[in-house]
Amino acid sequence: MKTVVTISELRSARLELAEPVGLVPTMGYLHEGHLSLAKRAREECASVVATIFINPTQFAPEEDLDSYPRDLDKDLALLEEVGVDLVWMPTPEVMYPENYQTWVTVDELTHVLEGTSRPTHFQGVTTVVAKLFNGVLPQKTYFGQKDAQQVVVIQRMLQDLNFPIEIVVCPIVREPDGLAMSSRNYYLNPEQRQAATVLYRALTAAKEAFEAGEQQAEKLRAIVTNKVNAESLAELEYISCAHPETLIELEGAIEGALLSMAVCVGKTRLIDNIFVGK
């Protein structure tokens, strides 16, 4: 496995890779969720490139950029173990050189859900992902369903900007008790870690209600809200029952939806989602 930092090093290494190339973008501190993406890419592509970059432009000033967990040596060992061929580890100076001025913005999809409380987040995401795509030039790219809105936003960017790249969306990888794997789970103390299971329990309760015949969007949101509110260490930021592609909030009887949520457990902000129906 080869590692590179600069754009020129990347381009030189990229010329040596067999096609097709699969890209797995990460911010490091890898867990089995990330590795599932790399394994899927290994199955489907002749070459696999992973990136490790904690992107400063998707963090607001009050967010956890400085404290975001890091363990580069472990990350590289894990990526090599699952068969990644090349790891690009750009620095902020490589990605955003002095006098940097260009941004990629997806409009309507970024104004809801995560975008409500994190208005600058997705501009940072779409800009850095576009730069990763242009640097690596993959045929496929692999993202996890846990970041459901991010997936929808990047799909729109790919379509609107005519990127010749297929996005492969992989299932959420969960702990045995249902908690979605996330680098931010590292922040939770044991009591908070137990409380965090309320996210999946609440979503599962709503899905079970839907499958039992409850199709009113308002009632599904209420089921999740009541479950979370019953956990004293959890504070619900939002619960959404939205169209899976447009992210428009649904009302009344539904045939299917993306149920998604953000919950603060202590100072740690966690997200999760689940599909119901068609």
C-alpha positions as CSV (number, residue, x, y, z in Angstrom):
1,M,0.0,0.0,0.0
2,K,1.3,3.4,-1.0
3,T,0.7,6.7,0.7
4,V,0.8,10.2,-0.8
5,V,0.2,13.7,0.4
6,T,0.6,16.2,-2.5
7,I,-1.4,16.6,-5.7
8,S,1.7,15.8,-7.8
9,E,2.4,12.6,-5.7
10,L,-1.2,11.6,-6.1
11,R,-1.3,12.1,-9.9
12,S,1.9,10.1,-10.3
13,A,0.6,7.2,-8.2
14,R,-2.8,7.3,-9.9
15,L,-1.2,6.6,-13.3
16,E,0.0,3.2,-11.9
17,L,-3.4,2.0,-10.8
18,A,-5.4,-0.6,-12.7
19,E,-8.9,0.5,-13.8
20,P,-11.6,0.7,-12.5
21,V,-10.7,2.6,-9.4
22,G,-12.9,2.8,-6.3
23,L,-12.6,5.7,-3.9
24,V,-13.4,5.6,-0.2
25,P,-13.3,9.1,1.3
26,T,-12.8,9.2,5.1
27,M,-11.8,11.6,7.9
28,G,-9.9,8.9,9.6
29,Y,-10.2,7.3,13.0
30,L,-11.6,4.3,11.2
31,H,-14.1,1.7,12.4
32,E,-15.8,-1.3,10.8
33,G,-18.2,1.0,9.0
34,H,-15.4,2.6,7.0
35,L,-13.8,-0.7,6.5
36,S,-17.0,-2.2,5.0
37,L,-16.8,0.5,2.3
38,A,-13.2,-0.4,1.5
39,K,-14.1,-4.1,1.4
40,R,-17.0,-3.5,-1.0
41,A,-14.7,-1.4,-3.2
42,R,-12.1,-4.2,-3.1
43,E,-14.7,-6.6,-4.3
44,E,-15.9,-4.4,-7.2
45,C,-12.8,-2.5,-8.4
46,A,-9.3,-3.4,-9.7
47,S,-7.8,-0.7,-7.5
48,V,-8.9,1.0,-4.3
49,V,-8.0,4.5,-3.1
50,A,-8.8,5.7,0.4
51,T,-8.5,9.3,1.5
52,I,-7.9,10.5,5.1
53,F,-8.6,14.2,5.5
54,I,-10.3,15.9,8.4
55,N,-11.9,18.7,6.4
56,P,-11.8,22.0,8.3
57,T,-14.4,23.7,6.0
58,Q,-17.3,21.4,7.1
59,F,-16.8,22.2,10.8
60,A,-18.4,25.4,12.2
61,P,-16.2,27.4,14.6
62,E,-17.9,25.9,17.7
63,E,-17.7,22.3,16.5
64,D,-15.1,19.7,17.3
65,L,-12.4,20.1,14.6
66,D,-9.6,20.4,17.1
67,S,-10.8,17.5,19.3
68,Y,-11.9,15.2,16.4
69,P,-10.3,11.8,17.2
70,R,-7.2,10.8,15.2
71,D,-5.0,7.7,15.0
72,L,-3.2,7.7,11.7
73,D,-1.0,4.7,12.3
74,K,-3.9,2.5,13.2
75,D,-5.9,3.8,10.2
76,L,-3.1,2.9,7.8
77,A,-2.7,-0.5,9.2
78,L,-6.5,-1.2,8.9
79,L,-6.6,0.0,5.3
80,E,-3.6,-2.1,4.3
81,E,-5.3,-5.1,6.0
82,V,-8.4,-4.8,3.8
83,G,-6.4,-4.4,0.6
84,V,-6.4,-0.7,-0.1
85,D,-3.8,0.2,-2.8
86,L,-3.3,3.9,-2.3
87,V,-4.0,6.3,0.6
88,W,-4.1,10.0,-0.1
89,M,-3.6,12.1,3.1
90,P,-3.6,15.7,2.0
91,T,-3.0,18.5,4.4
92,P,-5.3,21.5,4.7
93,E,-2.6,23.5,2.9
94,V,-2.8,21.1,0.0
95,M,-6.6,21.2,-0.2
96,Y,-7.0,24.9,0.5
97,P,-3.9,26.8,-0.6
98,E,-3.5,30.5,0.2
99,N,-6.1,32.7,-1.4
100,Y,-8.4,29.8,-2.0
101,Q,-11.8,31.1,-3.3
102,T,-13.8,28.4,-5.0
103,W,-16.8,26.5,-3.5
104,V,-19.3,24.0,-4.6
105,T,-22.8,24.5,-3.4
106,V,-25.9,22.3,-3.7
107,D,-28.9,24.4,-2.9
108,E,-32.3,23.2,-1.7
109,L,-31.2,19.8,-0.3
110,T,-28.7,21.4,2.1
111,H,-31.2,23.8,3.7
112,V,-33.0,21.1,5.7
113,L,-32.2,18.5,8.4
114,E,-28.5,18.9,9.1
115,G,-28.4,22.1,7.2
116,T,-30.8,23.8,9.6
117,S,-28.3,23.8,12.5
118,R,-25.1,23.5,10.5
119,P,-25.7,26.0,7.6
120,T,-22.0,25.9,6.4
121,H,-21.5,22.2,6.7
122,F,-22.5,20.9,3.3
123,Q,-20.7,23.6,1.3
124,G,-17.5,22.2,3.0
125,V,-18.6,18.6,2.2
126,T,-19.4,19.1,-1.4
127,T,-16.4,21.2,-2.1
128,V,-13.9,18.8,-0.5
129,V,-15.6,15.8,-2.2
130,A,-15.5,17.4,-5.6
131,K,-11.8,18.0,-5.0
132,L,-11.3,14.4,-4.0
133,F,-13.1,13.3,-7.1
134,N,-11.0,15.5,-9.3
135,G,-7.8,14.4,-7.6
136,V,-8.4,10.6,-7.7
137,L,-10.6,10.4,-10.8
138,P,-12.4,7.2,-9.7
139,Q,-15.0,5.3,-11.6
140,K,-16.9,4.4,-8.3
141,T,-17.1,6.0,-4.9
142,Y,-18.3,4.5,-1.7
143,F,-20.4,6.2,1.0
144,G,-22.2,4.9,4.1
145,Q,-26.0,5.2,4.5
146,K,-25.5,6.6,8.1
147,D,-24.9,10.0,6.6
148,A,-28.1,9.8,4.6
149,Q,-28.5,13.5,3.7
150,Q,-24.8,13.6,2.6
151,V,-25.5,10.8,0.2
152,V,-28.4,12.6,-1.3
153,V,-26.5,15.8,-1.6
154,I,-23.5,14.2,-3.3
155,Q,-25.7,12.2,-5.7
156,R,-27.2,15.6,-6.7
157,M,-23.8,17.1,-7.1
158,L,-22.7,14.2,-9.3
159,Q,-25.7,14.5,-11.5
160,D,-25.7,18.3,-11.8
161,L,-22.0,18.6,-12.5
162,N,-21.8,15.6,-14.8
163,F,-19.2,13.7,-12.8
164,P,-18.7,10.3,-14.6
165,I,-18.7,8.5,-11.2
166,E,-21.0,5.9,-9.8
167,I,-21.9,6.4,-6.1
168,V,-22.3,3.1,-4.2
169,V,-24.2,3.5,-0.9
170,C,-23.4,0.8,1.7
171,P,-25.6,-0.2,4.7
172,I,-25.1,1.3,8.1
173,V,-22.8,-0.9,10.2
174,R,-24.1,-1.1,13.8
175,E,-22.8,-2.3,17.2
176,P,-24.5,-5.4,18.6
177,D,-26.9,-3.2,20.6
178,G,-27.9,-1.2,17.5
179,L,-25.8,2.0,17.9
180,A,-24.6,3.1,14.5
181,M,-20.8,3.0,14.3
182,S,-19.3,6.5,14.3
183,S,-16.0,8.1,15.1
184,R,-17.8,10.4,17.5
185,N,-18.9,7.5,19.6
186,Y,-15.4,7.8,21.1
187,Y,-16.6,10.8,23.0
188,L,-19.3,8.9,25.0
189,N,-18.6,7.8,28.6
190,P,-20.1,4.4,29.6
191,E,-23.4,5.9,30.8
192,Q,-23.8,8.0,27.7
193,R,-22.9,5.1,25.5
194,Q,-25.8,3.1,26.9
195,A,-28.1,6.1,26.5
196,A,-27.1,6.5,22.9
197,T,-28.8,3.2,22.0
198,V,-32.1,5.2,22.2
199,L,-31.5,6.4,18.6
200,Y,-31.8,3.0,17.0
201,R,-34.5,1.9,19.5
202,A,-36.6,4.9,18.6
203,L,-36.2,4.5,14.9
204,T,-36.9,0.7,15.1
205,A,-40.1,1.4,17.1
206,A,-41.3,3.7,14.4
207,K,-40.5,1.2,11.7
208,E,-42.3,-1.5,13.5
209,A,-45.4,0.7,13.9
210,F,-45.3,1.5,10.2
211,E,-45.1,-2.2,9.4
212,A,-48.1,-2.8,11.7
213,G,-50.2,-0.3,9.8
214,E,-49.3,3.1,11.2
215,Q,-48.8,5.2,8.0
216,Q,-49.3,8.8,9.4
217,A,-46.0,10.7,9.2
218,E,-46.9,12.8,12.2
219,K,-47.5,9.7,14.4
220,L,-44.2,8.1,13.3
221,R,-42.3,11.3,14.2
222,A,-44.2,11.3,17.6
223,I,-43.1,7.7,18.3
224,V,-39.5,8.6,17.8
225,T,-39.8,11.8,19.8
226,N,-41.5,10.1,22.8
227,K,-38.8,7.3,22.9
228,V,-36.0,9.8,22.8
229,N,-37.6,12.1,25.4
230,A,-37.9,9.1,27.8
231,E,-34.1,8.9,27.9
232,S,-32.9,11.5,30.3
233,L,-29.4,11.8,28.9
234,A,-30.6,12.3,25.3
235,E,-31.8,15.6,23.8
236,L,-33.6,15.4,20.4
237,E,-32.5,18.1,18.0
238,Y,-34.8,17.0,15.1
239,I,-36.8,14.1,13.8
240,S,-37.6,13.9,10.1
241,C,-40.0,11.8,8.1
242,A,-39.0,12.9,4.6
243,H,-39.0,11.8,1.0
244,P,-35.8,9.7,0.5
245,E,-34.7,11.7,-2.6
246,T,-36.0,15.2,-2.2
247,L,-35.8,15.3,1.6
248,I,-39.1,17.2,1.6
249,E,-40.9,16.6,4.9
250,L,-44.0,14.4,4.5
251,E,-47.4,14.8,6.1
252,G,-50.4,12.5,6.4
253,A,-50.4,8.9,5.1
254,I,-47.2,7.8,3.5
255,E,-46.1,4.8,1.5
256,G,-42.4,5.1,2.4
257,A,-40.0,7.6,3.9
258,L,-36.5,8.2,5.3
259,L,-36.8,8.6,9.0
260,S,-33.7,10.5,10.2
261,M,-32.7,12.2,13.4
262,A,-30.0,14.1,15.4
263,V,-29.7,13.6,19.1
264,C,-27.3,15.1,21.6
265,V,-26.1,12.7,24.3
266,G,-24.1,14.9,26.7
267,K,-22.0,17.1,24.4
268,T,-21.9,14.5,21.6
269,R,-24.1,15.0,18.6
270,L,-25.2,11.7,17.0
271,I,-27.2,11.0,13.8
272,D,-29.0,7.9,12.6
273,N,-31.7,7.0,10.1
274,I,-33.8,4.2,8.8
275,F,-36.0,3.6,5.7
276,V,-39.7,2.6,6.1
277,G,-41.9,1.3,3.3
278,K,-41.1,1.7,-0.4
